[in-house]
Amino acid sequence: MTLVAHAYWLLRPGDGEIRTVSVPRPNVDEVLVRTLYSGVSRGTETLVFSGHVPTSQYDVMKAPFQEGDFMGPLKYGYLNVGVVEDGPPDVVGRTVFCLYPHQTRYVVPVSAVTAVPDAVPAERAVLAGTMETAVNALWDATPRVGDRIAVVGAGMVGCCVAGVLARFPGARVQLVDVNPARATIAAALGVEFRLPADAAGDCDLVVHASATPAGLARSLELLAREGTVLELSWYGDRPVPVPLGESFHSRRLTIRSSQVGTVSPAQQGRRGYAERLAVALDLLANPAFDALITGESRFDELPDVLPRLASGELAALCHRIAYDQPGV
């Protein structure tokens, strides 16, 4: 016996639709989840929507439960919060997070879902995947007590990083962005906001998440001697000039990449993917992160919402999708 559900599919870059799909009843080691909320960021997912994933990165950028390929048709997404309707008795009725695309109901192995802590509302839990990226980045960055830190780029990932660092002992933390409206979000997170021209330099660490060449260049300018830029931006197929002239070598600067697909080497052997996600969900108990949810639409509006997010017409950090049809 199968159930009827609905899923968002990208037909081709820039054009998607909601399709009817069949969902099987779960086996003994699986769960049936009814989606409550999913999330869309203006980062990776809008690059996928616009067709800017280079062919060399198809395997790397594949979402865990993706169907189809990047040029379409494609079912893609990774920020999904739902309630378990069927499965092992100890998880039925639990609110869970899963790296699943935008779909009203779905079946996955029980190991693919993570219980959302009682202190974290389902509405906020859609940030778990982004917070997991921030956790991995900070494991890579290894900030120290008293460090002078700048986070350049106040998107979803940058704001998550800054929000965690706001509680780091003795650190001077500033969130840097070209959009002065991001000052309100910085205030909610408890960090100082600066425009790029006003940012304080002499930084031990700069976390770059603006996905712009100008942001990377400014990140290098903000470093103290022997400082490090941790690069979190993913540029898709866009070429990126990097200013390695002037004082880059004489100041012995470092640019280091970080990517959530692999657990940071600093924690390998001690922490795995499940533990990293659990840490991210625990951090989301802080209501300050509600500031990152900057809009909400219904699931049936996704075909119209995604083009507006990708073009920038709809300004957003995380845009939440609400599934209010429990009978579907």
N, C-alpha and C positions, 0 to 999 in steps of 0.2 A: 504494500500500500504506500502511495506517495502523497505528499502534501503539495499544494500550489503556493508559490511565493512569487515575489517580484524583485527584480534586480536591475541596477543601472549598468548599461553596457555602452562603452565608447564604440561607435560604429566605424569611425575614421577620425583622425585628428580634428578636433574642433566640433564634433557632432556626435551626440549620444541620445539614447532613448531608454525607457524603462520596458523591460521584457518580462513576460511570464515564464517562470522556471519551475521545474519539478524538484521537490526535496524528498529524499527517502526517509523512512523511519530509521532512527538510530540503532546501530548494533550495540552489543553489550558494552563496548569500550568507547562509545560515542555519546555525544549530547546533541539535542535539538535546541537551538537558541532562537528566541524571538527578539529581534533587534529593537532597542529602545531609542538609541541615538548612534549616529556615526559622525565623523568629523572630516572636513576638507581643509587642507592648508593651501596657502598660495605658493608653496615651495614645490616639492617633488611632484605632487599630484597634478598641479596645473602644468608643469613641464610635460608630464605624461599626456595630459589632455591635449596639449598643443602639438604633440608629435616631436618633441625635442630630445628624446632619448637616443643617443648614438647607438648604432648596431653593436658596437664593441662592448656595450654595457647592458645588453638585454638580459644576460644571465644574472649579473650583479643586482640589477634593479627589479628583478622579478619579485612581486609580492607573494607571501606564503600561499595564499589561496587564489591567486590570479588564474583566470581562464582566458585563453586567446593570446595574441601577440601584440606588441606595442603599436603597430600600425593599424590595428583593429581588424575585426571586432575584438573587444577587450573588456573584461570585467576586472577592475582594479580598485584597490583601496586597502587601508590597513588600520583604521581607527574605528572600532566597532564595539559598542557596549550593549549587552542584551541580558535577558533573563532566561535561565535554563528551564525549558518546559518538559523535557523528557531526557532520561539518562540515569546514571547511578543515583540512588536515593540521597546520598550525602551532598549532591550538588543541585538537585531539582529545587527550583525556586530561588536559587542564588543569582545575584547580579554578577556578570562576568565581563571581562575585556578579552577581545580576540582580534588578531590581525587579519580581519576579514573585510571584503569589499562591501559596498552599499547594497544590502539585500534584506528583505523583510524577515525571512527565516532561513536558517541554514543548519547543516549537520557537519560537525567536525569531531576529530578525536578529543576525548576529554582532556588529554594532555595539552591541547592547543588553547584552552581557555584558562584565564587566571581570575580567581575570585576578587572582586572589588571590595576593599575594606569597608566596614560599616561607616567609618568616618568620612568616606569619600562619596559624594552624591554621584549618581549615574550621569547626570548632566556634565559634571566636571571630568569624569573618568575618560571621556573621549580624548583627553590630552595625554593619556598614558604612553602612547607610542612616541610622542614628541618628547615627553619627559625622560623616557628611556634613552633617547638620543643624547639628551643633556647629561644624564648620569654617566653614560659611556664616555662622553667628551671630558667630563671632569675627572674620570678615572685616568684618561689619557693625559690630561693637563697637569695633574697632581699639584694644585695650588698649595701654597704654604701660608702659615699664619703670618699676617702682616703684609702680604703681597699687595702690590698696586696693580689692579686689574681693570681692563676695559673690555666690554662686550660690544662689538661693533655690528649693528644690525638688529633692530628691535622687532624681528619677526617672531614666529612661534618658538623656534629653537633658541634664538638669542634671548628671548624673554624668560624661557624656562631656565636657561643657564644663569642669567642674572638673578632670577628669583631664588635659586638655590644658593648662589654666592652671597646674597644679601645677608645670610645668616652665618657666613664663614668668619671665624674669629679674627678680629683685628684687620681685616682686609679693607682696602679702599676700592670700592666697586663703582663703576660708572657705566651706564647704558647709553650708547652713542647711536644716533640715527638722524637722517636728514629730515625726517618728518617731525615737526615740533609737537604734533598731536600725541606722539608716543610718550610725552612727558607725563601724561595722566596715568598711563599704564606703569611707567617706571615708579611713580609715586605709590601706586597700589602695591607694587612688589617690594617697596622699601629701599630702592636704589636711586642714586643721583642720575639725572638725565642731562646729557650734553649734546649739542649739535656738533658735527665733526670739527668745525673750525674752533670750537671752544673746549674741546676735550683736553683733559690733563694728560701730559706726556710722562716720560720716565717710568713706563709701565714694565713690570716684570713679565706680565702675561697679557696678551690680547687674544680674545676669542672672537674670530671673525665669522659672521653669519649673515652678511648682507647680500651675498651672491652678486656683488658688483665689483668690477676692477677698481673703481674709485675707493670702495670700502677696504679692499685689500691693501691698496697703496697707503691709505690713511692709517691702517692698522700697523704697518711697518714703521711709519713715522712716529707713532706713539710709543714705540718700544724704547726701553733703556738699553744700555750696552749689554749684549749677550741675552737679550730678551727673546721670547718665543711668541710667534703667532700660531695659534691652533686654528686651522682652517676647517670650518664645518660646512661651508657653502658647497652646494653641488650646482654646477653650471650647465649640465646637460651637454649639448653639442656646441656650445658657444666658446670661441677662443678667448683666452684671458691673458692679457699682458701683465707681467709681474715686474715691478721696478727693482731690479737687482743691481743697479748702478749706484752712483753717489756713495753713501756710507754703509751700504748693506754689508759689505765684506769687512770694512775696517771696524764696524761695531759688532761684528760676529753674531749677526742675527740669525734666527732659525724660523723656518716655516714648516709646520708639521701638520699632516692630514689626520683626520679622525672620521671614522665611518661606523655606523651602528650595526652594520652587517656582521661584524666580528666583535666579540667581547674584548675589551681593551687588554693588551698584553700585560698591563700592570695587575690585572685581576685573574688572568687565565690560570686555571688550576685551583683557584679559590672560589670563584663565582661563575655561574653559568647564565644562560639566557633567562631562565625562569626566575632566578634570584635577582637579576638586574631589573626585570619588569616589576617584580614585587617591591623593590626599593623605590622605583618610580611611582608606583601607585601609593605607597606610604607617604611620599613627599606631597602628593596631591591632597592630603588632608588639610593643607593650608588653604583657606578660602581666598587668599590673595590671588591665586591663579585663576579665579573666575574672570579676572580682567582680560585674560587671553581669548575668551569666547566673545567675539565681537559681532555676532549675528546668528540668526537661526532661520531656517526654511523647512518646509515640509518635504518629505521624501519625493512626492510626486512633482515637486518643483525643480528637482535636480537637473533635468535637461536644459532648463533656462538659467539656472544659477551658475553652473560650472563655466559656461562661456563668459559670464560677467566677472567671475572671480579671475579667470585666466587673463582677461583683457585689462583688469584693474578698475573697471567700471564700478565693481562692488568691492570697496576697500575692506580688507579683513585680515585678521590674524588666523584664528581658527573659526571657520564657519560651521556651525552645528546643524545637523540634519535630524529632524524629529520624526519618529515613526509612531503615529498616533492611531494606527489601525490594527488593534490587537486581533481582530477577526480575519485579517488578510492572510 
